[in-house]
Amino acid sequence: MKYQSTRSGELTAPSTHAVLEGIAPDGGLYVTKGLDQLGFDWKSLLQADTLTMSEKILAALLPDFPDMGSLVRTGYAGKFETEDLTPLVAVGDFHVLELFRGPTSAFKDVALSLLPRFITAARQVEGIEERTVILTATSGDTGKAALEGFHDVPGTQIIVFFPHGGVSAVQQAQMTTQVGNNVRVCAVRGNFDDAQTGVKNVFAACAQRDLPGVRLSSANSINIGRLAPQVVYYFRAYADLVKAGRITAGQPVHFVVPTGNFGDILAGYFAKLLGLPVGRLVCASNDNDVLTEFISTGVYDKRRPFYKTTSPSMDILVSSNLERLLFLLSEDEAYVAELMHRLATQGKYTLRADLLEKLQAVMDCGSCNEQQAAEAIGKVWKQHGYLCDPHTAVAWHVAEQFKASCADDAPVVVLSTASPYKFPASVLSAIGEQPAEDEFAVMEQLNRVTGVPVPANLQGLKEKPVLHTDVIDKEEMLDYVLSAMGL
């Protein structure tokens, strides 16, 4: 299996090299054709435990890595609250897929517990001796999960950028208190799109420079090694529904995904290509509903107001992983390159009608504003005794819209991407309580009111010393990276 750039069929790489590079030299993303032609035996996994399931799926997606079973076991062992990693919970008419039971209480843990192992293994396979420097932009959760995974990993350094004032107090504290001799954390004045574009620009600039002893990579979902592990929990949810007798193998299941950078929902599309009977993939947006507009009309227009919301991981106007889906739908590198050029230079592009039809054959969409998200949190707590975070609330609201218009009775799975304790003030307000001014005191308050346990990794966070205080303008990111690398 060969991976290639979404923008050029001439730029190909084995999966190990694709993971090491993170992003293709031309700025495209690595992707592979023909997943639907692999003949993947998904039914054989329905009775498997999660680690075995992960091993088989990841070996199919990343075939150049030796001993995938060992990578999976060492990556996950003892880090998650449950052996299933991502438990499925029945809540009202839906099933909630809890993706936040890992070491940083966010869905990014599923992938970022493995990516450092992938990087280390790929370095060995490729014979790389240079230091691998991980550059990452985060809208809140990727940063801490990446820092947790990569800190003090031999042969690596990690630099994380987050939007100044654009993450929750808990998310910021998780990152700025991170220990490790190989980590740097820096706030960027601007929004997530500024930070993400800045990282891409650093990659492009460094590709034209001599960086002695250094190779760049990424921990964002632009890295196929970040995206591939996320495919597994779609299979896990499906297998759990079969075990529960809710469906029989072969019946469809719908998935509603709170979506920002498009990686989480794209993983569901990969699962579908591998044969899993995924019904509809429903893209749920907050007030920054550029994806809802795109899926509805075929017009992608980033020239719109940017809103800071209570679901900051979705506060994104340039969804990088959408580029992979455009390639998979069109299989036309030149067309994708042209669309990305239009987006970069004009801020807008329009998808061909035939490709929009293909997209809409797979995906639905919906959006949820701030008031609706708060109401969803309150309603789910009051009616079902289940506490969800604002991102999950966005998905829940859109799931209700979808269910009302759906013609079948297939199960609807809502992906829950973060612990409510990462956004305690928003959640406490939504269930009708007045939060204290200090967000860390609010965690204790939320615990007293609901009885829902505070995740162990968030307890005592306020008392940890702040180790990272850098704040820069977006134009300074390249110089910051070069300085951090000692160049």
C-alpha positions in Angstrom: 0.0 0.0 0.0 1.3 3.4 -1.0 0.3 6.7 0.4 0.4 9.8 -1.7 -0.2 13.5 -1.5 -3.7 14.7 -2.0 -2.2 17.3 -4.4 0.2 15.2 -6.4 0.3 11.6 -7.5 4.1 11.9 -7.9 4.7 12.3 -4.1 4.3 8.8 -2.7 5.5 7.2 0.5 5.1 4.0 2.6 3.0 4.5 5.7 6.1 4.7 7.9 7.4 7.7 5.9 4.0 9.3 5.7 3.7 9.2 9.5 7.2 10.6 10.0 6.7 13.5 7.6 3.2 14.3 8.8 2.5 16.5 5.8 3.5 16.0 2.2 6.3 18.3 0.8 3.8 20.1 -1.4 1.5 20.9 1.5 -1.0 18.1 0.7 -2.0 15.4 3.1 -1.0 11.8 2.8 -3.9 9.4 1.8 -4.2 6.1 0.1 -6.7 4.9 -2.6 -8.5 1.6 -2.6 -9.4 1.0 1.1 -12.7 -0.3 -0.2 -10.8 -2.9 -2.4 -8.8 -4.4 0.5 -11.4 -7.0 1.2 -11.0 -6.3 4.9 -12.7 -8.9 7.1 -14.6 -6.7 9.5 -17.0 -9.3 10.7 -14.2 -11.3 12.2 -13.5 -8.4 14.6 -17.0 -8.2 16.1 -16.1 -10.6 19.0 -12.5 -9.3 19.4 -11.3 -7.2 22.4 -10.4 -3.6 21.6 -6.7 -4.1 21.5 -6.9 -7.0 19.0 -9.4 -4.9 17.0 -6.9 -2.0 17.0 -4.1 -4.2 15.9 -5.9 -5.7 12.9 -7.4 -2.4 11.7 -4.1 -0.4 12.1 -2.1 -3.2 10.4 -4.4 -2.8 7.4 -4.2 1.0 7.4 -0.4 1.2 8.2 1.0 -2.0 6.8 4.7 -1.0 6.9 4.9 -1.0 10.7 6.3 -4.2 12.2 4.7 -5.8 15.2 1.6 -3.6 15.4 0.2 -5.7 18.3 3.2 -4.6 20.4 2.8 -1.0 19.5 -0.9 -1.1 20.4 -0.4 -2.9 23.7 2.4 -0.6 24.9 0.5 2.5 23.7 -2.7 1.8 25.6 -1.8 -0.5 28.5 -3.0 1.0 31.8 -3.8 4.5 30.4 -7.6 4.3 30.0 -10.4 4.0 32.5 -11.9 1.0 30.9 -10.5 -2.0 28.9 -12.7 -1.1 26.0 -11.0 2.3 25.9 -14.2 3.9 24.4 -17.3 2.6 26.2 -20.7 2.9 24.6 -23.5 4.1 26.9 -27.2 4.1 26.1 -28.7 7.5 26.9 -32.4 8.1 26.0 -33.0 7.3 22.3 -29.3 7.4 21.5 -26.0 5.7 22.3 -23.2 7.9 23.5 -19.7 6.8 22.5 -17.4 8.0 25.3 -14.1 8.9 23.8 -12.8 10.8 26.8 -11.8 8.0 29.1 -8.0 8.4 28.4 -5.2 10.1 30.2 -6.2 13.7 29.3 -10.0 13.3 29.2 -10.3 14.0 25.5 -10.9 11.9 22.4 -7.4 12.8 21.1 -6.0 10.3 23.6 -7.1 7.4 21.5 -4.7 8.4 18.7 -2.0 10.3 20.6 -1.4 7.4 22.9 -0.1 5.5 19.8 1.4 8.2 17.7 4.7 8.5 19.7 5.1 4.7 19.3 4.5 5.0 15.6 7.1 7.8 15.3 9.6 5.8 17.2 9.0 2.6 15.2 9.0 4.6 11.9 12.3 6.1 12.8 13.8 2.7 13.2 12.3 1.3 10.0 13.4 4.4 8.0 16.8 4.5 9.6 16.3 8.0 10.9 18.9 9.3 13.4 17.9 13.0 13.3 15.7 14.4 16.0 12.0 14.4 15.1 10.4 17.7 16.0 6.6 17.6 16.4 4.8 20.8 15.5 1.2 21.0 16.6 -1.6 23.6 16.6 -4.4 22.9 19.0 -7.9 24.2 19.5 -7.8 22.8 23.0 -7.5 19.0 23.3 -4.8 17.9 20.8 -2.2 19.9 22.6 -2.4 18.3 26.0 -2.9 14.8 24.5 0.2 15.3 22.3 2.3 16.6 25.1 1.3 13.7 27.3 2.2 11.2 24.6 5.5 12.8 23.5 7.1 14.2 26.7 10.5 12.7 27.2 10.2 10.3 24.3 13.8 9.8 23.1 14.8 11.4 19.8 11.8 13.7 19.8 10.9 17.3 20.6 7.3 18.7 20.6 6.2 22.3 20.2 2.5 23.1 20.7 0.7 26.3 19.7 -2.7 27.3 21.0 -4.9 30.4 20.3 -4.4 33.0 23.1 -7.6 33.2 25.0 -9.2 30.6 22.7 -9.2 27.6 25.0 -10.8 26.9 28.3 -9.0 27.6 31.6 -8.7 23.9 32.2 -7.4 23.1 28.8 -4.8 25.9 29.1 -3.7 24.7 32.5 -3.3 21.2 31.2 -0.9 22.4 28.6 1.0 25.1 30.4 1.8 22.9 33.4 3.2 20.1 31.2 6.5 18.7 32.4 9.2 17.2 30.1 12.6 18.2 28.9 11.6 18.1 25.2 8.3 20.2 25.3 7.5 23.8 24.5 4.0 25.4 24.7 3.2 28.8 23.2 0.1 30.9 22.8 -0.5 32.6 19.5 -2.4 35.9 19.3 -5.3 35.0 17.0 -7.6 32.1 16.6 -7.0 28.4 15.9 -7.0 28.9 12.1 -4.2 31.4 12.5 -2.2 28.8 14.6 -2.9 26.0 12.2 -2.1 28.0 9.1 1.1 29.2 10.9 2.2 25.6 11.5 1.6 24.7 7.9 3.6 27.8 6.9 6.4 26.7 9.1 6.5 23.3 7.4 6.6 25.0 4.0 9.3 27.4 5.1 11.5 24.7 6.7 11.2 22.6 3.5 13.2 25.3 1.8 15.9 25.4 4.6 18.7 23.2 5.7 17.8 21.9 9.2 20.8 19.9 10.3 20.0 17.1 12.6 16.2 17.8 12.6 13.1 16.4 10.8 9.7 17.9 11.2 6.5 16.0 11.8 3.0 16.8 13.2 0.7 15.4 15.8 -2.4 17.0 14.3 -4.8 14.9 12.4 -3.1 16.1 9.2 -0.8 13.2 10.2 -2.2 9.9 9.0 -0.7 8.3 12.1 -3.1 10.5 14.1 -6.1 9.7 12.0 -5.8 6.0 11.6 -6.4 5.0 15.3 -9.6 6.9 15.3 -11.1 4.5 12.8 -11.1 1.8 15.5 -13.8 3.2 17.8 -16.3 3.1 15.0 -15.8 -0.6 14.8 -15.8 -0.8 18.6 -19.2 0.9 18.8 -20.6 -1.3 16.1 -19.4 -4.4 17.8 -20.9 -3.3 21.1 -24.3 -2.8 19.5 -24.1 -6.3 18.0 -23.2 -7.8 21.4 -26.1 -5.9 23.0 -28.5 -7.4 20.5 -29.5 -4.0 19.2 -28.5 -4.9 15.7 -27.3 -8.0 13.8 -24.1 -7.9 11.7 -24.7 -6.1 8.5 -27.4 -3.7 9.6 -26.5 0.0 9.4 -25.6 2.4 12.3 -25.7 6.2 12.0 -23.0 8.3 13.7 -23.3 11.9 14.7 -19.9 13.6 15.1 -19.1 17.0 16.6 -16.8 18.3 13.9 -14.1 21.0 13.7 -11.0 19.9 11.7 -12.9 17.0 10.1 -10.6 14.2 11.3 -13.0 12.5 13.6 -15.8 12.2 11.0 -13.3 11.3 8.3 -12.2 8.3 10.4 -15.8 7.2 10.2 -15.6 7.4 6.4 -12.5 5.3 6.5 -14.4 2.7 8.6 -17.1 2.7 5.9 -14.6 2.1 3.1 -13.2 -0.8 5.1 -16.6 -2.4 5.0 -18.2 -1.4 8.3 -22.0 -0.9 7.7 -21.9 2.8 8.5 -25.2 4.4 7.7 -25.1 8.2 7.7 -22.2 10.2 9.0 -23.8 13.4 10.4 -21.5 16.4 10.7 -22.5 18.5 13.7 -21.2 22.1 13.7 -21.5 24.9 16.3 -21.9 28.6 15.4 -18.8 28.3 13.1 -20.9 26.3 10.7 -18.7 26.4 7.6 -19.0 22.6 7.2 -22.8 22.6 7.4 -22.9 25.2 4.6 -20.5 23.2 2.6 -22.2 19.8 2.9 -25.6 21.5 2.2 -24.5 23.6 -0.8 -21.1 22.6 -2.0 -19.7 26.0 -1.3 -16.8 26.3 1.1 -16.3 29.9 2.2 -14.0 30.8 5.1 -14.7 34.5 4.7 -17.2 34.7 7.5 -17.2 35.8 11.1 -15.3 33.7 13.6 -17.1 33.0 16.9 -15.6 32.0 20.2 -17.9 29.4 21.6 -18.3 27.1 24.6 -17.1 24.3 22.3 -13.7 25.7 21.3 -12.4 22.5 19.7 -14.9 23.2 16.9 -14.1 26.9 16.5 -12.5 26.3 13.2 -13.1 27.8 9.7 -10.5 25.9 7.7 -11.1 22.1 8.2 -7.8 20.5 7.1 -9.0 16.9 6.8 -11.7 17.8 4.4 -9.0 17.8 1.7 -8.6 14.1 2.2 -12.3 13.5 1.6 -12.2 15.7 -1.5 -9.4 13.5 -2.9 -11.2 10.2 -2.1 -14.4 11.4 -3.7 -12.7 12.8 -6.9 -9.4 10.8 -7.1 -8.1 13.8 -8.9 -5.0 15.4 -7.4 -5.0 18.3 -9.8 -8.6 19.2 -8.9 -7.9 19.0 -5.2 -4.8 21.2 -5.6 -6.8 23.8 -7.5 -9.5 23.8 -4.8 -6.9 24.3 -2.1 -5.3 27.1 -4.1 -8.6 28.8 -4.4 -9.2 28.5 -0.7 -5.8 30.0 0.1 -6.0 32.9 -2.4 -9.7 33.6 -2.6 -11.0 32.2 0.6 -13.7 30.2 -1.2 -14.3 27.3 -3.6 -17.3 25.5 -5.0 -17.4 21.7 -5.4 -18.4 20.2 -8.6 -22.0 19.0 -8.7 -21.2 15.4 -9.2 -18.9 15.3 -6.2 -21.4 17.2 -4.1 -23.9 14.4 -4.9 -21.3 11.8 -3.8 -20.7 13.7 -0.6 -24.4 14.0 0.2 -24.9 10.3 -0.4 -22.7 9.6 2.6 -23.1 12.6 4.9 -25.7 14.7 6.6 -25.1 17.8 8.5 -26.6 20.2 11.1 -25.6 23.1 13.3 -26.3 24.1 16.9 -26.0 27.6 18.4 -24.8 28.4 21.9 -28.3 28.6 23.4 -29.3 25.2 21.9 -26.1 23.6 23.2 -26.7 24.8 26.7 -30.3 23.6 26.5 -29.1 20.2 25.3 -26.8 19.9 28.3 -29.6 20.8 30.7 -32.1 18.5 29.1 -29.9 15.5 28.9 -29.0 15.9 32.5 -32.5 16.5 33.7 -34.2 13.7 31.6 -31.4 11.1 31.6 -29.0 11.9 34.4 -26.2 12.1 32.0 -23.7 14.9 32.0 -22.2 15.9 28.7 -19.7 18.6 27.6 -20.6 21.4 25.1 -19.1 19.6 22.1 -21.2 16.5 22.8 -24.2 18.8 23.3 -23.8 20.1 19.8 -23.8 16.6 18.5 -26.8 15.7 20.6 -28.9 18.6 19.3 -28.0 17.7 15.7 -28.7 14.1 16.4 -32.2 15.0 17.5 -32.7 17.0 14.3 -31.4 14.0 12.3 -33.6 11.5 14.2 -36.7 13.5 13.5 -36.1 13.4 9.7 -34.6 9.9 9.5 -36.7 7.3 7.7 -35.3 4.2 9.5 -34.9 3.0 13.1 -31.2 2.2 12.9 -29.2 3.1 16.1 -27.8 6.6 16.3 -24.5 6.9 18.0 -23.4 10.3 19.3 -19.6 10.7 19.6 -18.7 12.3 22.9 -15.3 14.0 22.6 -14.4 15.5 26.0 -15.2 15.2 29.7 -17.6 17.8 31.0 -15.0 18.7 33.5 -12.9 20.3 30.8 -15.6 22.9 30.5 -17.1 23.0 34.0 -18.4 26.6 34.0 -20.4 26.1 30.8 -21.8 22.8 31.9 -22.7 24.0 35.4 -24.5 27.0 34.0 -26.4 24.8 31.6 -27.8 22.6 34.3 -29.1 25.7 36.1 -26.4 26.4 38.7 -24.4 29.6 39.2 -20.7 28.8 38.7 -18.0 30.4 40.8 -15.5 32.8 39.2 -12.6 30.4 39.5 -13.0 27.6 36.9 -11.1 25.1 39.1 -13.4 25.7 42.0 -16.2 25.2 39.5 -15.0 21.6 38.9 -15.5 20.9 42.6 -18.8 22.6 42.5 -19.9 20.5 39.5 -18.9 17.4 41.4 -20.9 18.4 44.4 -24.0 19.2 42.4 -24.0 16.1 40.1 -22.0 13.5 41.9 -20.2 12.7 38.6 -16.5 12.0 39.5 -13.8 14.4 38.5 -11.3 12.6 36.2 -8.1 11.8 38.1 -5.9 13.7 35.6 -7.8 16.9 36.3 -7.7 16.7 40.1 -5.2 19.1 41.6 -4.5 20.8 38.3 -4.7 24.3 39.7 -1.9 23.6 42.2 0.6 22.5 39.5 3.2 25.2 38.6 2.8 27.0 35.3 5.9 26.1 33.2 5.1 27.7 29.9 4.2 31.4 29.5 5.2 32.3 26.0 2.8 34.4 23.9 3.7 35.5 20.3 2.1 37.0 17.2 1.3 34.5 14.4 4.0 36.1 12.2 6.6 35.1 14.8 6.0 31.4 14.7 8.8 30.4 12.3 11.4 32.3 14.3 10.0 30.7 17.5 10.3 27.2 16.1 13.8 27.8 14.8 14.9 29.1 18.2 13.2 26.3 20.0 15.1 23.8 17.8 18.4 25.6 18.5 18.8 26.7 14.9 
